[in-house]
Amino acid sequence: MDIFIQQIINGLVLGSIYALVALGYTMVYGIMGLINFAHGEVVMIGAMVALTVIKLLAGSGLPVYIVILVALIAASAVCMAVGYAIERIAYRPLRRAPKLAPLITAIGVSIVLQNLAMLVWGRNYHAFPPILPVSEHEILGATITSVQVAIVLIAALLMAALIALIDHTRLGRAMRATSENPPIAQLMGVNINQIISLTFVIGSALAAVAGLMVSANYSIAHYYMGFMLGLKAFTAAVLGGIGNIAGAVLGGILLGLIESLGAGYIGDFTGGFLGSNYQDIFAFFVLIGVLVFRPSGLIGEKVSERA
């Protein structure tokens, strides 16, 4: 039982990160019908910027929470600027183009961001400085660290705040209107260019937080880290129902649990053949299964709620 609880905890931590990144995919798809494959690289940039700031301030004598807060603000600012630039330069000119054009552009932007990050931070892995207080808590025989508790709580608060923003604010109403019918929304006084840019900016800010969470959880960051993370978050968005905010959250949590339980139990069942070294394969099994049996996802796409 303690092994099962441990895998559930690991899955919730992993799923919280996937859900946070998946929100960026589902928001952009909901409002533009576009898969922004460069979103994983925005997460990577957030992690690298945050790590750089933390290293610069690690010996300054500032309290740990101030260092983390400054790093998070810097990473969010950079990621928001990158997200705005991506939308303004790469996607807006192609808004009326065939769907294949922005898709290829998204892949190209992803490669460009990877190479720019490699030029800035190099090819080597960057270790997270040991500044966070690491304390362990026992739950029914399983162990969870203070960093993992913080990841789950912060992710839950941010996801709840985003859902409240979409459902109960003027900006959220404008986003839903733009998602449902851009020309009519524009006739009603909505600046759809501004709303789409804000969607990218909000998703990029969440990506920055997710990047810091990933580097803190695994104590490492790398210029290529966003590729696989982005694919898994996209899988989570498809699993829940891409274009649906609640679906992205559900899909992220479920995918994290599936990966954790799959690597733990199926790995033991197969004698380690499909263990933790092959845990990435479970995400793509899920993606294939969803596309074959339920392409709309578990919750399904609700056009009136797409944001």
C-alpha positions in Angstrom: 0.0 0.0 0.0 2.8 2.4 0.8 4.2 1.9 -2.7 0.8 2.7 -4.2 0.5 5.9 -2.2 4.0 6.9 -3.2 3.2 6.5 -6.8 0.0 8.5 -6.4 1.9 11.3 -4.8 4.5 11.3 -7.5 1.7 11.2 -10.1 0.0 14.2 -8.6 3.2 16.2 -8.5 4.0 15.3 -12.1 0.4 15.8 -13.2 0.2 19.3 -11.6 3.1 20.4 -13.8 1.6 18.8 -16.9 -1.7 20.5 -16.2 -0.1 23.9 -15.8 1.7 23.6 -19.1 -1.4 22.0 -20.9 -3.4 25.2 -20.0 -1.2 27.1 -22.4 -1.9 24.7 -25.2 -5.6 24.6 -24.6 -6.0 28.4 -24.2 -4.3 29.1 -27.6 -6.2 26.3 -29.3 -9.5 27.4 -27.8 -9.1 30.9 -29.0 -7.3 30.4 -32.3 -7.6 26.8 -33.3 -3.8 26.6 -33.3 -1.5 24.1 -31.7 1.4 26.2 -30.3 4.2 23.6 -30.4 6.6 26.3 -29.2 5.0 26.4 -25.8 7.3 23.7 -24.4 10.3 25.9 -25.3 8.7 28.8 -23.4 8.6 26.6 -20.3 12.3 25.8 -20.9 13.2 29.5 -21.1 11.3 30.2 -17.9 13.3 27.5 -16.2 16.6 28.7 -17.5 16.0 32.4 -16.7 14.8 31.5 -13.2 17.8 29.3 -12.6 20.2 32.0 -13.8 18.6 34.6 -11.4 18.7 32.2 -8.5 22.4 31.5 -9.1 23.1 35.2 -9.2 21.3 35.9 -6.0 22.2 32.7 -4.1 25.1 34.3 -2.3 23.5 37.7 -1.7 22.2 36.9 1.8 18.6 37.5 0.8 15.9 35.2 2.3 15.2 32.1 0.1 11.6 33.1 -0.6 12.7 36.5 -1.8 15.3 34.9 -4.2 12.6 32.5 -5.5 10.1 35.4 -5.9 12.5 37.6 -7.8 13.5 34.6 -10.0 9.8 33.9 -10.7 9.1 37.5 -11.6 12.1 37.7 -13.9 11.2 34.4 -15.6 7.5 35.4 -16.0 8.5 38.7 -17.5 10.8 37.1 -20.0 8.4 34.4 -20.9 5.5 36.9 -21.3 7.7 38.9 -23.7 8.6 35.8 -25.6 5.0 34.7 -25.8 3.9 38.1 -27.1 6.6 38.1 -29.7 5.7 34.7 -30.9 2.1 35.7 -31.4 2.9 39.0 -32.9 5.7 38.0 -35.3 5.1 34.3 -36.1 1.3 33.7 -35.8 -0.6 36.9 -36.4 0.5 37.3 -40.1 -0.6 33.7 -40.7 -4.0 34.1 -39.0 -5.9 33.8 -42.3 -3.5 31.3 -43.9 -4.3 27.6 -44.2 -3.9 25.7 -40.9 -0.8 23.9 -42.1 1.2 27.1 -42.4 1.0 28.2 -38.7 1.6 24.5 -37.6 4.8 24.4 -39.5 5.7 27.8 -38.2 5.1 26.6 -34.6 7.6 23.8 -35.2 10.1 26.3 -36.7 9.7 28.7 -33.7 10.3 25.8 -31.3 13.6 24.9 -33.1 14.7 28.5 -33.1 14.0 28.9 -29.4 15.9 25.7 -28.6 19.0 26.9 -30.5 18.8 30.4 -29.1 18.7 28.9 -25.6 21.7 26.7 -26.5 23.7 29.7 -27.6 22.8 31.6 -24.4 23.1 28.8 -21.8 25.2 26.2 -23.6 24.6 22.5 -24.1 25.4 21.4 -20.5 22.9 20.6 -17.9 22.5 23.2 -15.2 22.0 22.1 -11.6 19.5 23.8 -9.3 21.3 25.5 -6.4 20.6 23.7 -3.0 18.9 26.8 -1.5 15.5 25.3 -0.9 14.8 23.8 2.5 14.2 20.1 1.9 12.0 18.5 4.5 10.2 15.2 4.1 6.6 14.4 5.3 5.2 10.9 5.7 1.7 10.1 4.5 0.5 6.5 5.0 4.1 5.2 4.7 4.9 7.3 1.6 7.2 10.3 1.5 6.5 13.8 0.0 9.0 16.7 0.2 8.2 20.3 1.0 9.1 21.2 -2.6 6.5 18.8 -4.0 3.9 20.1 -1.6 4.6 23.6 -2.8 4.4 22.5 -6.4 0.9 20.9 -6.0 -0.5 23.8 -3.9 0.8 26.5 -6.2 -0.3 24.7 -9.3 -3.8 24.2 -7.8 -4.0 27.9 -6.9 -2.9 29.1 -10.3 -5.4 26.7 -12.1 -8.2 27.9 -9.9 -7.3 31.5 -10.5 -7.3 31.0 -14.3 -10.7 29.3 -14.2 -12.1 32.2 -12.2 -10.5 34.6 -14.6 -12.1 32.9 -17.6 -15.5 32.4 -16.0 -16.0 35.6 -13.9 -14.2 38.5 -15.4 -14.6 40.9 -18.2 -11.4 39.7 -19.8 -12.7 36.1 -19.6 -15.9 37.1 -21.3 -14.0 38.8 -24.1 -11.8 35.7 -24.4 -14.9 33.4 -24.6 -16.5 35.7 -27.2 -13.4 35.8 -29.3 -13.1 32.0 -29.1 -16.7 31.5 -30.2 -16.9 34.0 -33.0 -14.1 36.5 -33.6 -15.9 38.6 -36.2 -19.0 39.0 -34.1 -16.9 39.7 -31.0 -15.1 42.4 -32.9 -18.4 44.0 -33.9 -19.4 44.0 -30.2 -16.3 46.1 -29.4 -13.8 43.4 -28.5 -10.2 44.0 -29.6 -9.5 40.5 -30.8 -5.8 41.2 -31.5 -5.4 42.4 -27.9 -7.3 39.4 -26.5 -5.3 36.9 -28.5 -2.0 38.5 -27.4 -3.2 38.5 -23.8 -4.0 34.8 -24.1 -0.4 34.1 -25.2 0.9 36.3 -22.4 -1.1 34.5 -19.7 -0.2 31.1 -21.0 3.5 32.1 -21.1 3.4 33.3 -17.5 2.0 30.0 -16.4 4.7 28.3 -18.4 7.4 30.3 -16.5 6.0 29.0 -13.2 5.9 25.5 -14.6 9.5 25.8 -15.7 10.6 26.8 -12.2 8.7 23.9 -10.8 10.3 21.4 -13.1 13.8 22.6 -12.4 13.1 22.7 -8.6 11.6 19.2 -8.6 14.3 17.5 -10.7 17.1 19.9 -9.5 18.2 20.4 -13.2 17.5 22.3 -16.3 18.6 22.0 -19.9 18.0 23.8 -23.2 16.2 20.7 -24.6 14.0 20.1 -21.6 10.9 21.7 -23.1 10.5 19.3 -26.1 9.4 16.2 -24.3 7.5 18.2 -21.6 5.7 20.1 -24.3 4.6 16.9 -26.0 3.4 15.4 -22.8 1.4 18.5 -21.9 -0.1 18.5 -25.4 -1.1 14.9 -24.8 -2.7 15.9 -21.5 -4.6 18.6 -23.2 -5.9 16.2 -25.9 -6.7 13.6 -23.1 -8.9 16.1 -21.3 -10.4 17.7 -24.4 -8.3 20.4 -26.0 -9.9 23.8 -26.0 -11.5 23.0 -22.6 -9.8 24.6 -19.5 -11.1 22.0 -17.0 -10.2 19.3 -19.5 -6.6 20.4 -19.5 -6.4 20.2 -15.7 -8.1 16.8 -15.6 -5.9 15.5 -18.5 -2.7 16.7 -16.8 -3.5 15.1 -13.5 -4.6 11.8 -15.1 -1.5 11.7 -17.4 0.8 12.2 -14.4 -0.9 9.4 -12.5 -0.8 7.1 -15.5 2.9 7.7 -16.0 3.7 7.2 -12.4 1.6 4.1 -11.8 2.7 2.7 -15.2 6.4 3.1 -14.5 6.0 1.6 -11.0 3.7 -1.3 -11.6 3.9 -2.2 -15.2 7.7 -1.9 -14.9 7.7 -4.5 -12.1 5.3 -6.7 -14.1 7.5 -6.7 -17.1 10.7 -7.2 -15.1 11.8 -3.6 -15.7 11.4 -3.7 -19.5 8.8 -0.9 -19.3 10.0 0.7 -16.0 11.0 4.2 -15.2 13.5 4.4 -18.0 10.6 4.0 -20.4 8.0 6.0 -18.7 7.7 8.4 -21.6 6.1 5.7 -23.7 2.9 5.7 -21.5 2.1 9.3 -22.5 2.1 8.3 -26.2 0.1 5.2 -25.6 -2.5 7.4 -24.0 -2.3 9.9 -26.9 -2.9 7.1 -29.5 -5.7 5.6 -27.4 -7.5 8.9 -27.1 -7.2 9.8 -30.8 -8.5 6.4 -31.8 -11.4 5.9 -29.3 -12.3 9.4 -28.2 -10.8 12.2 -30.3 -12.8 14.9 -28.4 -11.1 13.9 -25.1 -12.7 12.8 -21.8 -14.6 16.0 -21.2 -15.0 16.9 -24.8 -14.7 20.3 -26.5 -17.4 22.7 -25.4 -17.3 25.5 -28.0 -19.0 28.1 -25.7 -16.4 27.6 -23.0 -13.4 27.5 -25.2 -10.7 30.0 -24.0 
